Amino acid sequence: MASRIAAGVLLAFATACVVAAPQAEPIRIDRYADLIAFTPTEPASALSLRVVGPEGFVQQRFFAPNDTAYLDVVGPGGEMLSDGVYRYEVRVLRDPAVARASDGARGRQPSHVGGSFRVEGGSIVDPGSREGELK
Protein backbone atom coordinates (compact mmCIF):
# COMPACT_ATOMS: atom_id res chain seq x y z
CA MET A 1 0.00 0.00 0.00
CA ALA A 2 2.81 2.42 0.93
CA SER A 3 4.54 1.75 -2.38
CA ARG A 4 1.34 2.63 -4.28
CA ILE A 5 1.02 5.90 -2.37
CA ALA A 6 4.70 6.71 -2.98
CA ALA A 7 4.29 5.95 -6.69
CA GLY A 8 1.19 8.17 -6.85
CA VAL A 9 2.98 11.04 -5.12
CA LEU A 10 5.97 10.66 -7.44
CA LEU A 11 3.70 10.65 -10.52
CA ALA A 12 1.83 13.74 -9.31
CA PHE A 13 5.13 15.56 -8.65
CA ALA A 14 6.53 14.63 -12.08
CA THR A 15 3.32 15.81 -13.77
CA ALA A 16 3.42 19.12 -11.89
CA CYS A 17 7.04 19.66 -12.96
CA VAL A 18 6.19 19.09 -16.61
CA VAL A 19 3.17 21.40 -16.47
CA ALA A 20 5.12 24.13 -14.64
CA ALA A 21 8.15 23.99 -16.97
CA PRO A 22 8.91 27.48 -18.35
CA GLN A 23 8.30 28.03 -22.04
CA ALA A 24 11.15 29.15 -24.27
CA GLU A 25 11.22 32.85 -25.08
CA PRO A 26 9.88 33.56 -28.58
CA ILE A 27 12.76 35.96 -29.27
CA ARG A 28 16.43 35.86 -28.27
CA ILE A 29 17.82 39.30 -27.34
CA ASP A 30 21.52 40.15 -27.72
CA ARG A 31 22.66 43.52 -26.36
CA TYR A 32 25.78 45.43 -27.44
CA ALA A 33 27.05 48.99 -26.87
CA ASP A 34 25.72 50.20 -30.24
CA LEU A 35 23.08 47.61 -31.17
CA ILE A 36 20.31 45.43 -29.79
CA ALA A 37 19.53 42.35 -31.91
CA PHE A 38 16.30 40.31 -31.76
CA THR A 39 16.32 36.79 -33.25
CA PRO A 40 13.14 34.67 -33.50
CA THR A 41 13.36 31.27 -31.85
CA GLU A 42 10.33 29.91 -33.72
CA PRO A 43 10.53 28.74 -37.35
CA ALA A 44 9.21 30.85 -40.24
CA SER A 45 8.61 33.91 -38.09
CA ALA A 46 8.79 37.48 -39.36
CA LEU A 47 9.34 40.20 -36.78
CA SER A 48 7.84 43.62 -36.17
CA LEU A 49 9.96 46.08 -34.16
CA ARG A 50 8.42 49.22 -32.65
CA VAL A 51 10.58 51.70 -30.72
CA VAL A 52 9.52 54.91 -28.98
CA GLY A 53 11.86 57.40 -27.37
CA PRO A 54 12.66 61.01 -26.53
CA GLU A 55 11.68 63.98 -28.66
CA GLY A 56 8.76 62.06 -30.18
CA PHE A 57 10.95 59.33 -31.69
CA VAL A 58 8.84 56.49 -33.12
CA GLN A 59 10.17 53.78 -35.40
CA GLN A 60 8.31 50.77 -36.80
CA ARG A 61 10.20 48.22 -38.90
CA PHE A 62 9.42 44.78 -40.27
CA PHE A 63 11.94 41.99 -40.83
CA ALA A 64 11.60 38.95 -43.12
CA PRO A 65 11.02 35.45 -41.72
CA ASN A 66 13.99 34.12 -39.77
CA ASP A 67 15.95 37.39 -40.13
CA THR A 68 17.45 39.06 -37.09
CA ALA A 69 15.76 42.35 -36.27
CA TYR A 70 18.00 45.03 -34.84
CA LEU A 71 17.99 48.51 -33.44
CA ASP A 72 21.14 50.53 -34.01
CA VAL A 73 22.11 53.78 -32.22
CA VAL A 74 22.29 55.32 -35.70
CA GLY A 75 18.75 56.29 -36.70
CA PRO A 76 17.07 55.45 -40.01
CA GLY A 77 18.26 58.71 -41.61
CA GLY A 78 21.87 58.26 -40.47
CA GLU A 79 21.57 60.52 -37.42
CA MET A 80 22.54 59.33 -33.94
CA LEU A 81 19.72 58.53 -31.54
CA SER A 82 19.17 61.26 -28.96
CA ASP A 83 20.21 60.63 -25.39
CA GLY A 84 17.39 59.29 -23.25
CA VAL A 85 15.27 56.26 -22.47
CA TYR A 86 13.74 54.19 -25.28
CA ARG A 87 11.10 51.48 -25.08
CA TYR A 88 10.77 48.67 -27.60
CA GLU A 89 8.33 45.95 -28.49
CA VAL A 90 9.15 43.06 -30.80
CA ARG A 91 6.30 40.90 -32.13
CA VAL A 92 6.62 37.52 -33.77
CA LEU A 93 4.44 37.54 -36.90
CA ARG A 94 3.88 33.88 -37.52
CA ASP A 95 2.82 32.38 -40.83
CA PRO A 96 -0.78 31.19 -40.22
CA ALA A 97 -0.11 27.80 -41.87
CA VAL A 98 2.93 27.20 -39.67
CA ALA A 99 1.03 28.39 -36.60
CA ARG A 100 -1.83 25.97 -37.26
CA ALA A 101 0.57 23.07 -37.81
CA SER A 102 2.59 23.74 -34.65
CA ASP A 103 -0.21 24.87 -32.36
CA GLY A 104 -2.92 22.42 -33.33
CA ALA A 105 -6.34 23.69 -32.33
CA ARG A 106 -5.02 26.21 -29.79
CA GLY A 107 -4.76 29.10 -32.28
CA ARG A 108 -2.00 30.87 -30.34
CA GLN A 109 -1.74 34.66 -30.72
CA PRO A 110 1.48 36.33 -31.90
CA SER A 111 4.21 36.32 -29.26
CA HIS A 112 5.97 39.49 -28.18
CA VAL A 113 8.66 40.82 -25.86
CA GLY A 114 9.27 44.35 -24.74
CA GLY A 115 11.79 46.28 -22.75
CA SER A 116 13.72 49.49 -22.44
CA PHE A 117 17.24 50.83 -22.79
CA ARG A 118 19.05 54.14 -22.35
CA VAL A 119 21.25 55.89 -24.90
CA GLU A 120 23.98 58.26 -23.73
CA GLY A 121 26.60 59.84 -25.97
CA GLY A 122 25.85 57.52 -28.88
CA SER A 123 26.08 54.28 -26.87
CA ILE A 124 23.60 52.01 -25.19
CA VAL A 125 24.75 52.40 -21.59
CA ASP A 126 21.85 50.65 -19.88
CA PRO A 127 20.41 47.65 -21.68
CA GLY A 128 17.28 48.10 -19.59
CA SER A 129 14.77 45.51 -18.64
CA ARG A 130 11.99 43.49 -20.15
CA GLU A 131 8.56 45.00 -19.86
CA GLY A 132 5.04 44.56 -21.08
CA GLU A 133 3.43 45.57 -24.32
CA LEU A 134 3.82 49.12 -25.69
CA LYS A 135 0.62 51.09 -25.74
N, C-alpha and C positions, 0 to 999 in steps of 0.2 A: 504494500500500500504506500509506504514512504517513498519507494522508488517511482511510483506513478505520479505522486505529488511533485517530487523533485523534477521529473521529466516535464510535467505540465508547467511548472514555474520556469524552467529553462526555455521551453518553447515560447512562452509568453514574453520573456525577456528578449529572446532573439528576434521575435516579431516586432516588438517595440523598437528595437535598435534599427531594424530595416526601415520601418515606417518613419522614424525620426532622423534618418540619415540626411544631411544637408545636400541640397541640389547644387550642381555645378553652376557657376556664374555664367550667364549667357554671353558675356563679353570679358575678355582679358584686357586689363589696363596696364600699360607700361608708361612710367613717368620719367622724363628727362628734364634737364635744365631749360631746354628750348622747345620741347615738344611733348605732347601727351598722345599716345597711340592707343587705339581701341580695336581689338581683333575679335571677330565673332568666334565663338566656340561651337556653334551649331552649323551643320552643313547648309550650303546654298542660302546663306543669309546676307541680304543687303543691309546696310546701316544708314540711319539718319542721325546726323549730329547737329544739335542746336546749342548755341552758346550765347549767353547774355552777359554783359559787363558794363563797366563805367562809361559815362558819356553817351548813353543810349546804344551801345554796341550790341548788335544782334546779328548772328550768322547762322544760317541753315544750309547744310550741305548733305548730299547723298553720295554714298559709295557703293560700287558694284558688288554683287555677291562674292563673298569670301575675300574681299579686299580689306586692308587695314585702314580704318578711318583715322585721321589725325588732326590735331589742332596745333599749329605752329605759332610762336610768338610774333611772327611776321604775318600781318593781316592779309586779306585777299587782294588788296591793291598794292602790296609791297611795303606798307607802312608798319612800324612796330606797334604792337598792342600797347595801349595806355596802361600805366601803373594802376593797380586796383584789384579788386576781387571779381572773379568770373565764375559763373555757374554753367554747368553743362548737363545735357541729357543726351544719351545715345540709345536709340531704339533699334532693335533687331526687326527688320522687315522680312518676314519669312515668306517664301514661295508657298501659296496655298496648297499646292499639290504635295509638296514636301511636308508641310505641317500636318495635313490629313494623314499621310502615310506614317509619320512618326508619332503623332498624338492619338491616333485612333479616333474614337468618338468624343474625346474631351474638348476638341476645338479650342486649344490654348490661344490666348491673346498674345500679341507681340510682347517680347521681353524688353526691359529697359534698365539702364543704370544711370545714376546721376551723381554729381558731386560738385566740388568747387576747387579753385586754386587761386593763388595770388601771383600777379606779375609785378616785378619791381626792377626797374633799370634794364628792361629787355630780357629778363630771365624769369623762369618760374621758380620762385623762392619757397613757396609753400604748396606742395602738391594737393593740399586740402583733404577733404573727406568725402565719403559717399553720402549722398542724400537722396531724398525722394524726387518725385517727378517735378519738372519745371511747370509752372503755371503760365 
